[in-house]
Each structure stands twice: as C-alpha cells, then as structure tokens.
Amino acid sequence: MHSHTRPGRSRAAATLSALALLATVTVAGCGNADDGGKGAGGAGGDGRGGGAPLTVGLTYVPNIQFAPFYVAESLHYYEEAGLNVKLRHHSFTDAQFGALAAGQEDVVYAGGDEMLQARSQKVPVVNVATLYRKYPVAVMVRSDSPVKEAADLKGRTIGTPGPYGETYFALLALLKSANLSTSDVKIQNIGFTQQAALTGGKVDAVTGYLNNDAVQFAQSGTDVRTIQPAGSAPSLPLVAAGLGASQKTVDGRSADLKAFIAATLKGLQYTIDHPKEAVELSKKTVPGLEDPKKQADALAVLNASLPLMKTEGAAKPGQNDAAQWKQMEEFMRSHKLLTNPVSVDEAFDNSFLP
C-alpha cells in the first residue's frame, strides 16, 4: 500500500516511498504459474524460530489499509499458527526498508516495485507473497477534462507527490504506454495535495491511489476519471503491495514464514468477505475509529481496496507472476530506477505460499 501513499518525505527517490502504501496496491492479473522455484527449506533446520518474535514492518502509521494484518491478529490466526507476530508501524521519517536491512524487522509490507528498487540498493529483501493483485495507483483527471486517454497527456501538467515510489512509477509507466516521456509533459511535485491541486485547477491531472485519493475525490463531490494504459496491456508493468522477507528470514525461518503467510492470507480473505467486521476489528489499533464518520470513511477505503486484493483466474492467492516481474525489471531498468543490476529470479519466491 497505500498506502496508500505513505512514504515520501525524507525517503526521497532512493529510499522508496512508504506513503506510497496509503492507498496501496497493484498491477494485475498474475496468470503465470511459475513458482519462482527456490524451495522453502531454509538453513534453519525446521525453519522455526523457537517462539522468537516475527516482526512485521507496516510502512505507515496505523491505518485501515493494514486491516488484513489487524484481522489476523484479532482473530488469533497468528497465535493459532504458533507464531509470535509483532506488527511494527513506521513513523513518517522511517526509511521504508531501513529496519529490515538493519535486522530489526523480519518482513516488510511494500510494493513489489519498491522491493526491486531496494534490492538494486543492496537491501536483501525477497517478495514472498503479493497481496494486491492490481496496482493501486492511477492517473486521474476531472470528469470534464479533455484528457481522455494516455496520449492526451502530452503537454499537460501532472501533479505527483514526488519523484519516488508507486505514484511516480505508475506515472512513468502510463506515459511509456503512450510512447511519451517526462519531457513531453510538465510534472509538478505537489506532495500529498492531490485533491486541492486538481480541484483548484493548478494541474491537469494527478497520480493517486484508487483506494485513497479516488475515495477522497468522491467524498468531496469531485467527479474524476482514471486514465488507462495505452495499447493492448490492460495494466501497468508493476507489481503491487506484498510481503518482503529478509534473506536471513527466508534462509533461517522458513516454517515460520510459511505459517505467517498462510495466516495473513486468511486475514486478507476475511477482510474481503467481511469488510464491515474488518473495520470493527481494526478499532483497537487505528486511532479515531470509534467515530462513526471515520468508521464510514475507513469502510469506503476498504471497499475501494477489495477489487485490488481479490485473486482472479488461475492464480493462487499471494502468487507472484514471473513474467510480470521480468517486465517490471525491464521497465524500471530502462527508466534508470534501479541503482545496480538485479536478478529477477532472486527477487521473489512463491515456495512459501500455502
């Protein structure tokens, strides 16, 4: 998520966006059944941590975007799996992958594209389950805008939080689909002021989260449209939010990791099936959810997230699509978003899925 926009502030281009998860989510349709082929047997015997905490980094302050984790915790899915899971929220100034790289977190919740960028910066993170099946970010215009398709963005002013994270990656990918580059448009870094910038006419379009910014536009009475990628591709070449484990956790705690993913996917499915109950279960973690208005807002965000989280077709819940990862690596490399070369085959691992 996501979310999702989260990160941003001090994380800048290099340290991917945490806020990006505030709405959070990702590009779609994994149809490829490639399992990533790494095998779940790590170097840690049976892979159990002996009751040691499994610390999970949620890359933003407590927020309804993390409902599947709160649900799994509240309904004791982690406990029943024999796990001692610690959910650790980041502050606005935490580097998205800083705690994972420092060994303070075992798993982090982030975009697949953000993980690939982190790997290129030598952060040993492996995507072990993708939770958002469709990418959560889109370029949005007012419904009365003359911009109807991606090619119409040429010469237009587009507002984005900054040159980092999911909101920026999505913009670059949409432009590329129409054979446009950043030099064909005017990009304004507007922080997280998408609603004010678009409704105030300061920009022609904004990048934002479908399960956050689009919801806020609707609640404020502003009608917006999303601009679809040009060409035959139905989605952007980006992998959305998922679970990134440290290489140390992959190697040494394989059984714990497998149990954690199964319990989290169970929490995800419950959230999809029972969004109202998920909001209720999130009350003890998310400040302000006792307020009926904030409850309604949280439910609106969750309902907008459900289509992004649902697994369709032949894909297994959590499954990473090898072809999609390869496409994403090629895109990010071509846009100089990767600091060093990365091996796509080592960036994800489907062998821990239930």
One Martini backbone bead per residue (centre of mass of N, CA, C, O) as a GRO file, in nm:
protein
  354
    1MET     BB    1   0.082   0.069   0.000
    2HIS     BB    2  -0.178   0.318   0.004
    3SER     BB    3  -0.089   0.439   0.113
    4HIS     BB    4  -0.100   0.456   0.014
    5THR     BB    5   0.040   0.671   0.094
    6ARG     BB    6   0.341   0.735   0.254
    7PRO     BB    7   0.588   0.798   0.180
    8GLY     BB    8   0.853   1.035   0.140
    9ARG     BB    9   0.986   1.269   0.247
   10SER     BB   10   1.289   1.143   0.344
   11ARG     BB   11   1.312   0.914   0.116
   12ALA     BB   12   1.301   0.959  -0.151
   13ALA     BB   13   1.415   0.821  -0.425
   14ALA     BB   14   1.582   0.598  -0.296
   15THR     BB   15   1.369   0.547  -0.046
   16LEU     BB   16   1.111   0.480  -0.103
   17SER     BB   17   0.767   0.475  -0.058
   18ALA     BB   18   0.559   0.461   0.207
   19LEU     BB   19   0.313   0.622   0.134
   20ALA     BB   20   0.244   0.456  -0.101
   21LEU     BB   21   0.052   0.266   0.081
   22LEU     BB   22  -0.214   0.416   0.143
   23ALA     BB   23  -0.352   0.271  -0.051
   24THR     BB   24  -0.264   0.047  -0.186
   25VAL     BB   25  -0.121  -0.160  -0.483
   26THR     BB   26  -0.174  -0.401  -0.825
   27VAL     BB   27  -0.080  -0.531  -1.083
   28ALA     BB   28  -0.199  -0.771  -1.241
   29GLY     BB   29  -0.283  -1.072  -1.345
   30CYS     BB   30  -0.174  -1.362  -1.249
   31GLY     BB   31  -0.112  -1.635  -1.477
   32ASN     BB   32   0.156  -1.737  -1.384
   33ALA     BB   33   0.279  -2.051  -1.238
   34ASP     BB   34   0.534  -1.965  -1.137
   35ASP     BB   35   0.734  -2.045  -0.836
   36GLY     BB   36   1.047  -1.949  -0.839
   37GLY     BB   37   1.213  -2.211  -0.736
   38LYS     BB   38   1.352  -2.218  -0.422
   39GLY     BB   39   1.245  -2.324  -0.174
   40ALA     BB   40   1.157  -2.365   0.183
   41GLY     BB   41   1.435  -2.474   0.274
   42GLY     BB   42   1.624  -2.370   0.506
   43ALA     BB   43   1.901  -2.318   0.736
   44GLY     BB   44   1.693  -2.373   1.005
   45GLY     BB   45   1.598  -2.647   0.974
   46ASP     BB   46   1.259  -2.613   1.034
   47GLY     BB   47   1.225  -2.286   1.053
   48ARG     BB   48   1.207  -2.222   1.349
   49GLY     BB   49   1.206  -1.964   1.616
   50GLY     BB   50   1.134  -2.051   1.912
   51GLY     BB   51   0.927  -1.793   1.971
   52ALA     BB   52   1.024  -1.581   1.815
   53PRO     BB   53   0.976  -1.296   1.689
   54LEU     BB   54   0.776  -1.164   1.420
   55THR     BB   55   0.865  -0.883   1.244
   56VAL     BB   56   0.635  -0.637   1.107
   57GLY     BB   57   0.643  -0.395   0.857
   58LEU     BB   58   0.442  -0.103   0.861
   59THR     BB   59   0.465   0.169   0.622
   60TYR     BB   60   0.286   0.312   0.857
   61VAL     BB   61   0.055   0.428   1.018
   62PRO     BB   62  -0.220   0.356   1.150
   63ASN     BB   63  -0.440   0.176   0.914
   64ILE     BB   64  -0.684   0.034   0.715
   65GLN     BB   65  -0.481  -0.092   0.507
   66PHE     BB   66  -0.402  -0.316   0.751
   67ALA     BB   67  -0.643  -0.510   0.814
   68PRO     BB   68  -0.541  -0.806   0.764
   69PHE     BB   69  -0.351  -0.794   1.016
   70TYR     BB   70  -0.557  -0.723   1.235
   71VAL     BB   71  -0.736  -0.966   1.187
   72ALA     BB   72  -0.526  -1.191   1.238
   73GLU     BB   73  -0.479  -1.096   1.527
   74SER     BB   74  -0.775  -1.083   1.648
   75LEU     BB   75  -0.837  -1.398   1.541
   76HIS     BB   76  -0.568  -1.570   1.602
   77TYR     BB   77  -0.400  -1.676   1.354
   78TYR     BB   78  -0.111  -1.656   1.461
   79GLU     BB   79  -0.141  -1.814   1.721
   80GLU     BB   80  -0.250  -2.080   1.584
   81ALA     BB   81   0.039  -2.095   1.422
   82GLY     BB   82   0.268  -2.040   1.650
   83LEU     BB   83   0.296  -1.723   1.666
   84ASN     BB   84   0.504  -1.418   1.725
   85VAL     BB   85   0.357  -1.133   1.626
   86LYS     BB   86   0.496  -0.809   1.527
   87LEU     BB   87   0.355  -0.504   1.478
   88ARG     BB   88   0.531  -0.241   1.290
   89HIS     BB   89   0.518   0.089   1.282
   90HIS     BB   90   0.584   0.359   1.101
   91SER     BB   91   0.711   0.652   1.050
   92PHE     BB   92   0.755   0.932   0.856
   93THR     BB   93   1.094   0.887   0.881
   94ASP     BB   94   1.115   0.610   0.794
   95ALA     BB   95   1.271   0.383   0.636
   96GLN     BB   96   1.130   0.138   0.464
   97PHE     BB   97   1.410  -0.071   0.481
   98GLY     BB   98   1.583  -0.017   0.737
   99ALA     BB   99   1.494  -0.239   0.947
  100LEU     BB  100   1.549  -0.480   0.768
  101ALA     BB  101   1.852  -0.424   0.713
  102ALA     BB  102   1.907  -0.417   1.043
  103GLY     BB  103   1.724  -0.664   1.175
  104GLN     BB  104   1.434  -0.548   1.304
  105GLU     BB  105   1.305  -0.699   1.059
  106ASP     BB  106   1.151  -0.971   0.873
  107VAL     BB  107   0.905  -0.803   0.754
  108VAL     BB  108   0.761  -0.624   0.471
  109TYR     BB  109   0.526  -0.379   0.351
  110ALA     BB  110   0.531  -0.362  -0.010
  111GLY     BB  111   0.621  -0.295  -0.310
  112GLY     BB  112   0.760  -0.465  -0.567
  113ASP     BB  113   0.907  -0.217  -0.685
  114GLU     BB  114   1.041  -0.132  -0.420
  115MET     BB  115   1.197  -0.395  -0.378
  116LEU     BB  116   1.365  -0.384  -0.637
  117GLN     BB  117   1.502  -0.119  -0.567
  118ALA     BB  118   1.627  -0.219  -0.303
  119ARG     BB  119   1.799  -0.444  -0.427
  120SER     BB  120   1.968  -0.235  -0.598
  121GLN     BB  121   2.063  -0.129  -0.288
  122LYS     BB  122   2.131  -0.402  -0.117
  123VAL     BB  123   1.860  -0.516  -0.018
  124PRO     BB  124   1.757  -0.829   0.139
  125VAL     BB  125   1.474  -0.867  -0.043
  126VAL     BB  126   1.179  -1.091  -0.054
  127ASN     BB  127   0.908  -1.182  -0.236
  128VAL     BB  128   0.648  -1.402  -0.082
  129ALA     BB  129   0.385  -1.206  -0.131
  130THR     BB  130   0.105  -1.093  -0.313
  131LEU     BB  131  -0.178  -0.892  -0.218
  132TYR     BB  132  -0.194  -0.717  -0.468
  133ARG     BB  133  -0.339  -0.768  -0.788
  134LYS     BB  134  -0.362  -0.455  -0.824
  135TYR     BB  135  -0.285  -0.153  -0.907
  136PRO     BB  136  -0.343   0.144  -0.699
  137VAL     BB  137  -0.243   0.336  -0.928
  138ALA     BB  138  -0.341   0.655  -1.086
  139VAL     BB  139  -0.448   0.863  -1.333
  140MET     BB  140  -0.623   1.174  -1.276
  141VAL     BB  141  -0.926   1.334  -1.384
  142ARG     BB  142  -1.155   1.525  -1.464
  143SER     BB  143  -1.455   1.451  -1.612
  144ASP     BB  144  -1.424   1.734  -1.801
  145SER     BB  145  -1.180   1.648  -1.939
  146PRO     BB  146  -0.995   1.626  -2.244
  147VAL     BB  147  -0.868   1.385  -2.111
  148LYS     BB  148  -0.897   1.038  -2.228
  149GLU     BB  149  -0.594   0.959  -2.281
  150ALA     BB  150  -0.263   0.917  -2.259
  151ALA     BB  151  -0.186   1.097  -2.511
  152ASP     BB  152  -0.334   1.363  -2.386
  153LEU     BB  153  -0.089   1.444  -2.185
  154LYS     BB  154   0.040   1.612  -2.375
  155GLY     BB  155   0.142   1.918  -2.224
  156ARG     BB  156   0.067   1.851  -1.943
  157THR     BB  157  -0.013   1.887  -1.600
  158ILE     BB  158   0.138   1.683  -1.339
  159GLY     BB  159   0.059   1.559  -1.023
  160THR     BB  160   0.304   1.462  -0.774
  161PRO     BB  161   0.456   1.398  -0.485
  162GLY     BB  162   0.718   1.259  -0.633
  163PRO     BB  163   1.034   1.108  -0.741
  164TYR     BB  164   0.872   0.844  -0.604
  165GLY     BB  165   0.740   0.561  -0.604
  166GLU     BB  166   0.431   0.457  -0.707
  167THR     BB  167   0.329   0.731  -0.827
  168TYR     BB  168   0.575   0.751  -1.024
  169PHE     BB  169   0.583   0.481  -1.165
  170ALA     BB  170   0.297   0.500  -1.288
  171LEU     BB  171   0.349   0.746  -1.465
  172LEU     BB  172   0.579   0.632  -1.638
  173ALA     BB  173   0.414   0.388  -1.747
  174LEU     BB  174   0.188   0.547  -1.886
  175LEU     BB  175   0.361   0.710  -2.077
  176LYS     BB  176   0.497   0.469  -2.220
  177SER     BB  177   0.232   0.350  -2.346
  178ALA     BB  178   0.232   0.642  -2.526
  179ASN     BB  179   0.524   0.734  -2.602
  180LEU     BB  180   0.610   0.891  -2.342
  181SER     BB  181   0.772   1.147  -2.157
  182THR     BB  182   0.870   1.380  -1.929
  183SER     BB  183   0.920   1.593  -2.169
  184ASP     BB  184   0.598   1.589  -2.261
  185VAL     BB  185   0.560   1.702  -1.971
  186LYS     BB  186   0.439   1.850  -1.661
  187ILE     BB  187   0.597   1.812  -1.352
  188GLN     BB  188   0.453   1.823  -1.024
  189ASN     BB  189   0.548   1.863  -0.692
  190ILE     BB  190   0.270   1.821  -0.440
  191GLY     BB  191   0.252   1.605  -0.273
  192PHE     BB  192  -0.047   1.543  -0.064
  193THR     BB  193  -0.250   1.751  -0.284
  194GLN     BB  194  -0.448   1.642  -0.503
  195GLN     BB  195  -0.724   1.773  -0.452
  196ALA     BB  196  -0.641   2.075  -0.458
  197ALA     BB  197  -0.492   2.077  -0.733
  198LEU     BB  198  -0.732   1.982  -0.915
  199THR     BB  199  -0.972   2.162  -0.816
  200GLY     BB  200  -0.782   2.434  -0.850
  201GLY     BB  201  -0.622   2.410  -1.140
  202LYS     BB  202  -0.300   2.351  -1.116
  203VAL     BB  203  -0.377   2.084  -1.265
  204ASP     BB  204  -0.471   1.822  -1.500
  205ALA     BB  205  -0.328   1.598  -1.316
  206VAL     BB  206  -0.308   1.295  -1.109
  207THR     BB  207  -0.148   1.095  -0.875
  208GLY     BB  208  -0.320   0.806  -0.728
  209TYR     BB  209  -0.520   0.632  -0.513
  210LEU     BB  210  -0.794   0.428  -0.546
  211ASN     BB  211  -0.804   0.381  -0.206
  212ASN     BB  212  -0.794   0.715  -0.157
  213ASP     BB  213  -0.811   0.956  -0.357
  214ALA     BB  214  -1.072   0.866  -0.499
  215VAL     BB  215  -1.238   0.874  -0.238
  216GLN     BB  216  -1.194   1.176  -0.174
  217PHE     BB  217  -1.325   1.286  -0.424
  218ALA     BB  218  -1.605   1.164  -0.378
  219GLN     BB  219  -1.652   1.296  -0.091
  220SER     BB  220  -1.618   1.599  -0.226
  221GLY     BB  221  -1.771   1.590  -0.524
  222THR     BB  222  -1.548   1.490  -0.728
  223ASP     BB  223  -1.523   1.412  -1.059
  224VAL     BB  224  -1.341   1.127  -1.179
  225ARG     BB  225  -1.086   0.993  -1.393
  226THR     BB  226  -0.918   0.724  -1.535
  227ILE     BB  227  -0.617   0.646  -1.697
  228GLN     BB  228  -0.539   0.429  -1.937
  229PRO     BB  229  -0.348   0.228  -2.086
  230ALA     BB  230  -0.195   0.189  -2.366
  231GLY     BB  231  -0.292  -0.050  -2.559
  232SER     BB  232  -0.304  -0.398  -2.473
  233ALA     BB  233  -0.245  -0.337  -2.189
  234PRO     BB  234  -0.440  -0.352  -1.885
  235SER     BB  235  -0.163  -0.286  -1.736
  236LEU     BB  236   0.090  -0.225  -1.542
  237PRO     BB  237   0.450  -0.300  -1.506
  238LEU     BB  238   0.354  -0.373  -1.190
  239VAL     BB  239   0.409  -0.458  -0.851
  240ALA     BB  240   0.247  -0.480  -0.579
  241ALA     BB  241   0.163  -0.536  -0.272
  242GLY     BB  242   0.370  -0.703  -0.018
  243LEU     BB  243   0.588  -0.954   0.109
  244GLY     BB  244   0.903  -0.879   0.262
  245ALA     BB  245   1.181  -1.073   0.311
  246SER     BB  246   1.449  -1.156   0.452
  247GLN     BB  247   1.706  -1.359   0.383
  248LYS     BB  248   1.732  -1.464   0.673
  249THR     BB  249   1.436  -1.561   0.695
  250VAL     BB  250   1.432  -1.748   0.453
  251ASP     BB  251   1.673  -1.933   0.558
  252GLY     BB  252   1.582  -1.965   0.892
  253ARG     BB  253   1.227  -1.928   0.875
  254SER     BB  254   1.032  -2.102   0.689
  255ALA     BB  255   0.797  -2.199   0.870
  256ASP     BB  256   0.713  -1.925   0.977
  257LEU     BB  257   0.664  -1.793   0.703
  258LYS     BB  258   0.444  -1.983   0.604
  259ALA     BB  259   0.249  -1.934   0.844
  260PHE     BB  260   0.222  -1.627   0.806
  261ILE     BB  261   0.106  -1.623   0.522
  262ALA     BB  262  -0.145  -1.794   0.575
  263ALA     BB  263  -0.265  -1.605   0.796
  264THR     BB  264  -0.275  -1.346   0.622
  265LEU     BB  265  -0.456  -1.461   0.393
  266LYS     BB  266  -0.690  -1.510   0.588
  267GLY     BB  267  -0.724  -1.209   0.663
  268LEU     BB  268  -0.775  -1.114   0.375
  269GLN     BB  269  -1.031  -1.282   0.318
  270TYR     BB  270  -1.198  -1.168   0.547
  271THR     BB  271  -1.190  -0.875   0.449
  272ILE     BB  272  -1.334  -0.930   0.180
  273ASP     BB  273  -1.595  -1.070   0.314
  274HIS     BB  274  -1.572  -0.853   0.592
  275PRO     BB  275  -1.541  -0.527   0.606
  276LYS     BB  276  -1.696  -0.433   0.858
  277GLU     BB  277  -1.550  -0.620   1.058
  278ALA     BB  278  -1.266  -0.516   0.996
  279VAL     BB  279  -1.312  -0.236   1.112
  280GLU     BB  280  -1.382  -0.329   1.396
  281LEU     BB  281  -1.103  -0.486   1.443
  282SER     BB  282  -0.932  -0.201   1.400
  283LYS     BB  283  -0.997  -0.009   1.643
  284LYS     BB  284  -0.755  -0.078   1.850
  285THR     BB  285  -0.534   0.050   1.635
  286VAL     BB  286  -0.707   0.279   1.506
  287PRO     BB  287  -0.743   0.593   1.535
  288GLY     BB  288  -1.091   0.706   1.559
  289LEU     BB  289  -1.295   0.449   1.499
  290GLU     BB  290  -1.534   0.539   1.692
  291ASP     BB  291  -1.604   0.724   1.474
  292PRO     BB  292  -1.850   0.714   1.240
  293LYS     BB  293  -1.710   0.876   1.013
  294LYS     BB  294  -1.439   0.716   1.016
  295GLN     BB  295  -1.568   0.447   0.963
  296ALA     BB  296  -1.688   0.517   0.685
  297ASP     BB  297  -1.419   0.591   0.554
  298ALA     BB  298  -1.281   0.316   0.598
  299LEU     BB  299  -1.489   0.151   0.436
  300ALA     BB  300  -1.441   0.295   0.168
  301VAL     BB  301  -1.145   0.211   0.140
  302LEU     BB  302  -1.193  -0.093   0.156
  303ASN     BB  303  -1.391  -0.119  -0.085
  304ALA     BB  304  -1.168  -0.007  -0.287
  305SER     BB  305  -0.963  -0.254  -0.223
  306LEU     BB  306  -1.093  -0.526  -0.302
  307PRO     BB  307  -1.034  -0.536  -0.617
  308LEU     BB  308  -0.715  -0.540  -0.556
  309MET     BB  309  -0.715  -0.823  -0.374
  310LYS     BB  310  -0.840  -1.005  -0.570
  311THR     BB  311  -0.838  -1.328  -0.692
  312GLU     BB  312  -0.795  -1.433  -1.030
  313GLY     BB  313  -0.827  -1.711  -1.180
  314ALA     BB  314  -0.532  -1.920  -1.164
  315ALA     BB  315  -0.434  -1.784  -0.931
  316LYS     BB  316  -0.279  -1.766  -0.637
  317PRO     BB  317  -0.269  -1.660  -0.342
  318GLY     BB  318   0.025  -1.451  -0.354
  319GLN     BB  319   0.121  -1.479  -0.634
  320ASN     BB  320   0.392  -1.468  -0.846
  321ASP     BB  321   0.478  -1.327  -1.164
  322ALA     BB  322   0.741  -1.374  -1.364
  323ALA     BB  323   0.667  -1.198  -1.614
  324GLN     BB  324   0.606  -0.939  -1.452
  325TRP     BB  325   0.886  -0.904  -1.326
  326LYS     BB  326   1.042  -0.879  -1.590
  327GLN     BB  327   0.889  -0.632  -1.697
  328MET     BB  328   0.960  -0.448  -1.458
  329GLU     BB  329   1.266  -0.454  -1.481
  330GLU     BB  330   1.281  -0.333  -1.765
  331PHE     BB  331   1.140  -0.069  -1.697
  332MET     BB  332   1.322   0.029  -1.460
  333ARG     BB  333   1.587   0.021  -1.616
  334SER     BB  334   1.502   0.219  -1.851
  335HIS     BB  335   1.444   0.449  -1.602
  336LYS     BB  336   1.668   0.446  -1.382
  337LEU     BB  337   1.554   0.286  -1.095
  338LEU     BB  338   1.824   0.118  -1.084
  339THR     BB  339   2.129   0.114  -0.937
  340ASN     BB  340   2.151  -0.199  -0.982
  341PRO     BB  341   2.165  -0.495  -1.080
  342VAL     BB  342   1.907  -0.752  -1.108
  343SER     BB  343   1.766  -1.060  -1.003
  344VAL     BB  344   1.458  -1.171  -1.053
  345ASP     BB  345   1.469  -1.469  -0.941
  346GLU     BB  346   1.557  -1.344  -0.643
  347ALA     BB  347   1.302  -1.139  -0.572
  348PHE     BB  348   1.123  -1.405  -0.564
  349ASP     BB  349   0.895  -1.643  -0.370
  350ASN     BB  350   0.648  -1.915  -0.388
  351SER     BB  351   0.723  -2.151  -0.166
  352PHE     BB  352   0.544  -2.022   0.092
  353LEU     BB  353   0.286  -2.098  -0.006
  354PRO     BB  354  -0.010  -2.279   0.064
   0.00000   0.00000   0.00000
